[in-house]
Amino acid sequence: MTRSVSPACRVQVYLADPRVAAALTRQARASRIPLSQAAGQAISRGLQRNTAESEDRLLRIERALRDHMRATGRDMQIVQELLIEVARAFFVRLPDDLVDEDPTVQAQVDRRVEKLLDAAASRIVAARRRTEGELSTANDETEARAG
């Protein structure tokens, strides 16, 4: 049975880091193979490991981001509930009076809280639109320079 030999590819590599050259030389001596074969094996190991590692790393980052977003969303919901309670207490006036328990006063307080939330939401939307507008303007300028 004859052994099939695949054609070798010639590559010339210049190692600027003496530590890499020394490690490669040690590896070649330990394996009792030529330096070029040790370099080929190291490149092969690095290429095989890189693809799997980068995919795993990306999945880990994605999971961490998802967990972070979930925790941040929960925290923001808690903060919003606390803010609404503070707004209610503020609009009712401290200390409490008997008048504060009146359904008309409570409805007025709820209306003020809703107005406060609507104003905050509109400011957030306006800020997003302004930011998106600035980003699109910057992208247009970049494309104009490149074109």
C-alpha positions as CSV (number, residue, x, y, z in Angstrom):
1,M,0.0,0.0,0.0
2,T,1.4,3.3,-1.0
3,R,1.1,6.3,1.3
4,S,-0.5,9.4,-0.3
5,V,1.4,12.5,0.2
6,S,-0.4,15.8,0.1
7,P,1.5,18.7,-1.6
8,A,3.2,20.9,0.9
9,C,2.6,24.6,0.9
10,R,5.7,26.8,1.5
11,V,5.2,29.7,3.9
12,Q,7.8,32.0,5.2
13,V,7.2,33.5,8.7
14,Y,9.2,36.1,10.5
15,L,8.9,36.0,14.3
16,A,9.4,39.4,15.9
17,D,8.8,38.1,19.4
18,P,11.9,36.2,20.7
19,R,9.7,34.4,23.3
20,V,7.5,32.9,20.5
21,A,10.6,31.7,18.7
22,A,12.0,30.2,21.8
23,A,8.8,28.4,22.7
24,L,8.5,27.1,19.1
25,T,12.1,25.8,19.3
26,R,11.4,24.1,22.6
27,Q,8.3,22.5,21.2
28,A,10.2,21.2,18.2
29,R,13.0,19.8,20.4
30,A,10.5,18.1,22.8
31,S,8.5,16.5,19.9
32,R,11.8,15.7,18.0
33,I,10.4,17.2,14.8
34,P,11.8,19.9,12.5
35,L,11.1,23.5,13.4
36,S,8.9,24.0,10.3
37,Q,6.7,21.1,11.3
38,A,6.3,22.4,14.9
39,A,5.3,25.8,13.4
40,G,2.8,24.1,11.1
41,Q,1.3,22.2,14.1
42,A,1.1,25.3,16.2
43,I,-0.6,27.2,13.4
44,S,-3.0,24.3,12.9
45,R,-3.9,24.2,16.6
46,G,-4.4,27.9,16.7
47,L,-6.7,27.9,13.7
48,Q,-8.8,25.0,15.0
49,R,-9.1,26.5,18.5
50,N,-9.9,30.0,17.3
51,T,-13.1,29.2,15.4
52,A,-14.6,27.2,18.3
53,E,-13.5,29.7,20.9
54,S,-14.8,32.7,19.0
55,E,-18.2,31.1,18.6
56,D,-18.3,30.1,22.3
57,R,-17.1,33.6,23.3
58,L,-19.8,35.2,21.2
59,L,-22.5,32.9,22.8
60,R,-21.2,33.7,26.3
61,I,-21.3,37.5,25.5
62,E,-24.8,37.1,24.1
63,R,-26.0,35.3,27.2
64,A,-24.4,37.8,29.5
65,L,-26.0,40.6,27.6
66,R,-29.4,39.0,27.8
67,D,-29.0,38.4,31.5
68,H,-27.9,42.0,32.0
69,M,-30.8,43.3,30.0
70,R,-33.3,41.2,32.0
71,A,-31.8,42.4,35.3
72,T,-31.7,46.0,34.2
73,G,-35.3,45.9,33.0
74,R,-36.4,44.5,36.4
75,D,-34.4,47.2,38.2
76,M,-35.9,49.9,36.1
77,Q,-39.4,48.6,36.8
78,I,-38.7,48.8,40.5
79,V,-37.3,52.3,40.2
80,Q,-40.3,53.4,38.2
81,E,-42.7,52.0,40.7
82,L,-40.8,53.8,43.5
83,L,-40.8,57.0,41.6
84,I,-44.6,56.8,41.0
85,E,-45.1,56.3,44.8
86,V,-42.9,59.3,45.6
87,A,-44.8,61.4,43.0
88,R,-48.1,60.3,44.6
89,A,-46.9,61.3,48.0
90,F,-45.6,64.6,46.7
91,F,-48.8,65.5,44.9
92,V,-51.0,64.5,47.9
93,R,-48.9,66.7,50.1
94,L,-47.1,65.6,53.3
95,P,-48.3,65.3,56.1
96,D,-51.5,63.5,55.2
97,D,-54.8,65.3,55.7
98,L,-58.4,63.9,55.7
99,V,-58.9,65.7,52.5
100,D,-56.2,63.6,50.9
101,E,-58.4,60.5,51.1
102,D,-61.1,62.2,49.1
103,P,-61.7,60.3,45.8
104,T,-61.7,63.6,43.9
105,V,-58.3,64.5,45.3
106,Q,-57.0,61.0,44.6
107,A,-58.2,61.3,41.0
108,Q,-56.5,64.6,40.7
109,V,-53.2,63.1,42.0
110,D,-53.5,60.2,39.5
111,R,-54.0,62.7,36.7
112,R,-50.9,64.7,37.8
113,V,-48.8,61.5,37.9
114,E,-50.0,60.5,34.4
115,K,-49.1,64.0,33.2
116,L,-45.7,63.7,34.8
117,L,-45.1,60.3,33.1
118,D,-46.3,61.6,29.7
119,A,-44.0,64.5,29.9
120,A,-41.0,62.3,30.8
121,A,-41.9,59.9,28.0
122,S,-42.1,62.7,25.5
123,R,-38.7,64.0,26.6
124,I,-37.2,60.6,26.2
125,V,-38.7,60.1,22.7
126,A,-37.5,63.6,21.7
127,A,-34.0,62.9,22.9
128,R,-33.9,59.6,20.9
129,R,-35.1,61.3,17.8
130,R,-32.5,64.0,18.2
131,T,-29.8,61.4,18.8
132,E,-30.9,59.3,15.8
133,G,-31.0,62.5,13.7
134,E,-27.5,63.4,14.7
135,L,-26.3,59.8,13.9
136,S,-27.9,59.8,10.5
137,T,-26.4,63.3,9.8
138,A,-23.0,62.0,10.8
139,N,-23.4,58.9,8.6
140,D,-24.5,61.1,5.6
141,E,-21.4,63.3,6.1
142,T,-19.1,60.2,6.3
143,E,-20.6,58.7,3.2
144,A,-20.3,62.1,1.4
145,R,-16.6,62.2,2.3
146,A,-16.0,58.6,1.2
147,G,-17.9,59.2,-2.1
